[in-house]
Amino acid sequence: MSIGQGGPSWGPGGSHTPDWAALAEESAARSRRRKWLMIGGGALATAAVAAIVATAVITANGDDGPARSEKNASELPAPAELPEETATPEPSFSSVAPPPPPDPKDYISDARKDKAPITADAFFPGKRLTMGDRVHIKGATAQTRNCAGTTQGALGSILTSNRCEQVIRATYRKDGVAVTVGLAVFKTEAQAKKAAQQASGGIASLNGAGVPTFCRGGSVCRRTANSYGRYAYFTVSGFTDGRNVTKADADVFAVGDDLTNFTFRQIRHRGEVQASADIGAPVG
């Protein structure tokens, strides 16, 4: 007996018994075909996916990128221009040297520039003078245009011949020693210097305000003469009891030196103050 195409095969003898071997072989063949179809289809799908990915990569990194950039280049803002490299600026200095600061001595060397007031208190302020550990009590002061009248011996004529304008005197005392300093004012430095160099005789002592008459009547006293700028300054120092001064009397020399140094500093400070006023800087 036979069945139509695609039906089961029956074994020989027409016993209507299926040919099981043939059926098994046919089933296995069909399974193999399905398996190969599935493998082939999967391979084709994998290849297709790989092709798509490769195309995407090429599209992303290939010609399309620059093409879009060129297409949209006119729409993008132009890049900012970078400044050209320049050399580091260097500091510039004027070739003209600044003027030197004014010299304080110029202001006390010529009457045309020395405009500060000339008074006893300006040069000898306060009631006492402290120099180191020594304190000197100020006595009388005096100021006059009669230069010769403040002197002893030949100093009067020397001041007059060098055109002395005025003299300020101040006396200080300490432990039985007194000293009078006389500050003679001239128009120029040359006149003051010449008067100090020619000095003979000396400044007359000034008593009063607690100081008795001293260094008069022939007693021996110590005398000095110096100048700075348009000022000549003289001292006379001795004992208030009239004793003669000897080289061994260190106290008399110390008091006289204190007043000499102080007077010099006061004249110099006068110049510093006036120079400072011209440049606007404070003076310590």
C-alpha positions as CSV (number, residue, x, y, z in Angstrom):
1,M,0.0,0.0,0.0
2,S,1.3,3.5,-0.7
3,I,0.3,6.8,0.5
4,G,0.6,10.0,-1.5
5,Q,3.7,12.0,-1.7
6,G,4.6,13.5,1.6
7,G,2.8,10.6,3.5
8,P,4.4,7.9,5.6
9,S,6.3,5.1,3.9
10,W,5.1,1.6,4.7
11,G,7.3,-1.3,4.9
12,P,7.4,-4.2,2.3
13,G,4.8,-6.8,2.3
14,G,2.0,-4.3,2.5
15,S,1.4,-5.1,6.1
16,H,0.5,-1.6,6.6
17,T,3.3,-1.3,9.1
18,P,5.2,2.0,8.9
19,D,8.8,1.9,7.8
20,W,10.1,3.3,11.0
21,A,13.7,3.5,9.9
22,A,12.8,5.5,6.8
23,L,10.7,7.8,8.9
24,A,13.4,8.4,11.4
25,E,15.9,9.2,8.7
26,E,13.5,11.6,7.0
27,S,12.8,13.3,10.4
28,A,16.5,13.7,11.0
29,A,17.1,15.2,7.6
30,R,14.4,17.7,8.2
31,S,15.9,18.6,11.6
32,R,19.3,19.1,9.9
33,R,17.8,21.4,7.3
34,R,16.1,23.6,9.9
35,K,19.3,23.7,11.9
36,W,21.3,24.8,8.9
37,L,18.6,27.3,8.0
38,M,18.8,28.8,11.5
39,I,22.6,28.9,11.5
40,G,22.6,30.5,8.0
41,G,20.0,33.0,9.0
42,G,21.8,33.9,12.2
43,A,25.0,34.4,10.2
44,L,23.3,36.6,7.7
45,A,21.7,38.6,10.6
46,T,25.1,39.0,12.3
47,A,26.7,40.1,9.0
48,A,23.9,42.6,8.5
49,V,24.3,44.1,11.9
50,A,28.0,44.3,11.5
51,A,27.5,46.0,8.2
52,I,25.2,48.5,9.7
53,V,27.6,49.3,12.6
54,A,30.5,49.7,10.2
55,T,28.4,52.0,8.1
56,A,27.5,54.1,11.2
57,V,31.2,54.3,12.2
58,I,32.3,55.3,8.7
59,T,29.5,57.9,8.6
60,A,30.5,59.3,12.0
61,N,34.2,59.5,11.2
62,G,34.3,59.7,7.5
63,D,33.5,62.4,4.9
64,D,30.1,63.4,6.3
65,G,31.7,65.3,9.3
66,P,33.8,67.7,7.3
67,A,31.0,68.0,4.8
68,R,28.7,69.3,7.5
69,S,31.4,71.6,8.9
70,E,32.0,73.1,5.4
71,K,28.3,73.4,4.9
72,N,27.8,75.2,8.2
73,A,31.1,77.1,8.2
74,S,29.4,80.3,7.0
75,E,27.0,80.1,9.9
76,L,29.6,79.7,12.7
77,P,31.3,82.8,14.3
78,A,34.8,83.4,13.1
79,P,37.5,82.4,15.6
80,A,39.0,85.2,17.7
81,E,42.2,86.5,16.3
82,L,45.1,85.9,18.8
83,P,47.3,88.8,19.5
84,E,50.8,88.7,18.1
85,E,53.5,87.8,20.5
86,T,55.1,90.9,21.9
87,A,58.1,91.5,24.1
88,T,57.6,92.0,27.8
89,P,57.4,95.8,28.4
90,E,60.4,97.2,30.1
91,P,60.4,100.1,32.6
92,S,61.5,103.3,31.2
93,F,63.7,105.8,33.1
94,S,64.2,109.4,32.5
95,S,67.6,110.3,31.3
96,V,67.4,113.5,33.3
97,A,68.5,113.1,36.9
98,P,66.2,114.6,39.5
99,P,67.4,117.7,41.2
100,P,69.2,117.1,44.5
101,P,67.4,117.9,47.7
102,P,68.1,121.4,49.1
103,D,71.1,121.8,51.3
104,P,70.0,123.0,54.8
105,K,73.2,124.9,55.1
106,D,72.2,127.1,52.1
107,Y,69.3,128.4,54.2
108,I,71.5,129.7,57.0
109,S,74.4,130.9,54.9
110,D,72.7,133.8,53.2
111,A,70.2,136.4,54.5
112,R,68.3,136.2,51.3
113,K,67.2,132.6,52.0
114,D,67.3,132.7,55.8
115,K,63.8,134.0,56.5
116,A,62.9,132.4,59.7
117,P,62.4,134.8,62.8
118,I,65.6,135.5,64.7
119,T,64.8,135.6,68.4
120,A,66.4,134.5,71.7
121,D,63.6,132.0,72.3
122,A,64.0,130.6,68.8
123,F,67.7,129.7,69.5
124,F,67.5,129.2,73.3
125,P,64.1,127.9,74.1
126,G,62.7,126.7,77.5
127,K,64.0,127.2,81.0
128,R,66.7,124.6,81.1
129,L,69.1,122.7,78.9
130,T,69.7,119.0,79.3
131,M,72.9,117.5,77.7
132,G,73.4,113.9,78.6
133,D,73.1,113.7,82.4
134,R,73.9,117.4,82.8
135,V,71.1,119.9,83.4
136,H,71.8,123.6,82.9
137,I,69.4,126.2,84.2
138,K,68.8,129.2,81.9
139,G,69.4,132.6,83.3
140,A,69.0,136.0,81.5
141,T,68.8,136.5,77.7
142,A,69.3,139.7,75.6
143,Q,69.1,140.7,72.0
144,T,70.5,143.9,70.5
145,R,71.7,145.4,67.2
146,N,74.6,147.1,69.1
147,C,77.0,144.3,68.4
148,A,80.1,146.0,69.9
149,G,78.2,146.7,73.1
150,T,78.0,142.9,73.9
151,T,81.8,142.3,73.8
152,Q,85.0,142.7,75.7
153,G,88.4,143.7,74.3
154,A,88.9,143.8,70.5
155,L,85.9,141.6,69.6
156,G,83.6,144.6,69.3
157,S,85.6,146.2,66.5
158,I,85.9,142.9,64.7
159,L,82.2,142.4,64.7
160,T,81.6,145.9,63.5
161,S,84.2,145.7,60.6
162,N,82.5,142.5,59.4
163,R,79.1,144.2,59.4
164,C,77.5,142.3,62.3
165,E,73.7,142.9,62.3
166,Q,72.8,141.8,65.8
167,V,73.8,139.7,68.8
168,I,71.7,137.4,70.9
169,R,73.1,136.4,74.3
170,A,71.9,133.7,76.8
171,T,73.4,132.6,80.1
172,Y,73.2,129.1,81.7
173,R,74.4,128.0,85.1
174,K,75.2,124.6,86.8
175,D,76.8,123.9,90.2
176,G,78.7,127.2,90.6
177,V,79.7,127.4,86.9
178,A,78.1,129.9,84.5
179,V,78.5,130.3,80.7
180,T,77.2,133.0,78.4
181,V,76.9,132.3,74.7
182,G,76.7,135.2,72.2
183,L,75.2,134.6,68.7
184,A,76.3,137.2,66.2
185,V,74.3,137.4,63.0
186,F,75.8,138.5,59.6
187,K,74.4,138.8,56.0
188,T,76.8,136.2,54.6
189,E,78.7,133.1,55.6
190,A,82.0,134.7,54.6
191,Q,81.5,137.6,57.1
192,A,80.7,135.3,60.0
193,K,83.6,133.0,59.3
194,K,86.0,135.9,59.1
195,A,84.8,137.4,62.4
196,A,85.3,134.0,64.2
197,Q,88.8,133.6,62.7
198,Q,89.8,137.1,63.8
199,A,88.3,136.9,67.2
200,S,90.2,138.5,70.0
201,G,88.9,139.4,73.4
202,G,85.5,137.8,73.8
203,I,81.8,138.1,74.4
204,A,80.8,139.8,77.6
205,S,79.1,137.7,80.3
206,L,75.4,138.3,80.9
207,N,74.3,138.2,84.5
208,G,70.8,138.3,86.0
209,A,67.9,135.8,86.5
210,G,69.8,134.0,89.3
211,V,73.3,134.4,87.9
212,P,75.7,136.8,89.6
213,T,78.3,138.8,87.7
214,F,81.1,136.5,86.6
215,C,84.2,136.6,84.4
216,R,84.6,140.3,84.9
217,G,87.3,142.4,86.7
218,G,90.3,140.5,85.3
219,S,89.3,137.0,86.3
220,V,90.6,134.2,84.1
221,C,87.8,132.5,82.1
222,R,87.5,130.2,79.2
223,R,86.5,131.7,75.8
224,T,85.7,130.1,72.5
225,A,84.8,131.3,69.0
226,N,83.2,129.4,66.1
227,S,80.9,130.0,63.1
228,Y,78.4,128.1,61.0
229,G,76.6,129.6,58.0
230,R,76.1,133.3,58.5
231,Y,76.3,132.9,62.3
232,A,79.3,133.4,64.5
233,Y,79.0,132.2,68.1
234,F,81.2,132.9,71.1
235,T,81.2,131.6,74.7
236,V,82.7,132.8,78.0
237,S,82.5,130.4,81.0
238,G,83.8,130.6,84.5
239,F,83.0,130.3,88.2
240,T,80.3,132.4,89.7
241,D,82.5,133.1,92.7
242,G,85.1,134.8,90.6
243,R,87.8,132.1,90.8
244,N,90.2,131.8,87.9
245,V,89.7,128.9,85.5
246,T,92.5,126.4,85.0
247,K,93.0,123.6,82.6
248,A,92.2,121.2,85.4
249,D,88.6,122.6,85.9
250,A,86.8,120.0,83.8
251,D,83.4,121.2,85.0
252,V,83.9,124.6,83.4
253,F,85.0,123.0,80.1
254,A,82.1,120.6,80.1
255,V,79.5,123.4,80.6
256,G,81.2,125.6,77.9
257,D,81.3,122.6,75.5
258,D,77.6,121.8,76.1
259,L,76.6,125.4,75.2
260,T,78.9,125.5,72.1
261,N,77.5,122.2,70.8
262,F,73.9,123.2,71.5
263,T,74.2,126.5,69.7
264,F,75.7,124.7,66.6
265,R,72.8,122.2,66.6
266,Q,70.2,125.0,66.8
267,I,71.7,126.8,63.9
268,R,71.8,123.6,61.8
269,H,68.3,122.7,62.8
270,R,67.2,126.2,61.6
271,G,68.5,125.3,58.2
272,E,66.9,121.9,58.2
273,V,63.5,123.3,59.0
274,Q,63.6,125.9,56.2
275,A,64.9,123.3,53.7
276,S,62.1,120.9,54.7
277,A,59.5,123.6,54.2
278,D,60.6,124.0,50.6
279,I,60.3,120.3,49.7
280,G,57.3,119.6,52.0
281,A,59.0,116.9,54.1
282,P,58.8,116.8,57.9
283,V,61.8,117.3,60.0
284,G,62.3,115.0,63.0
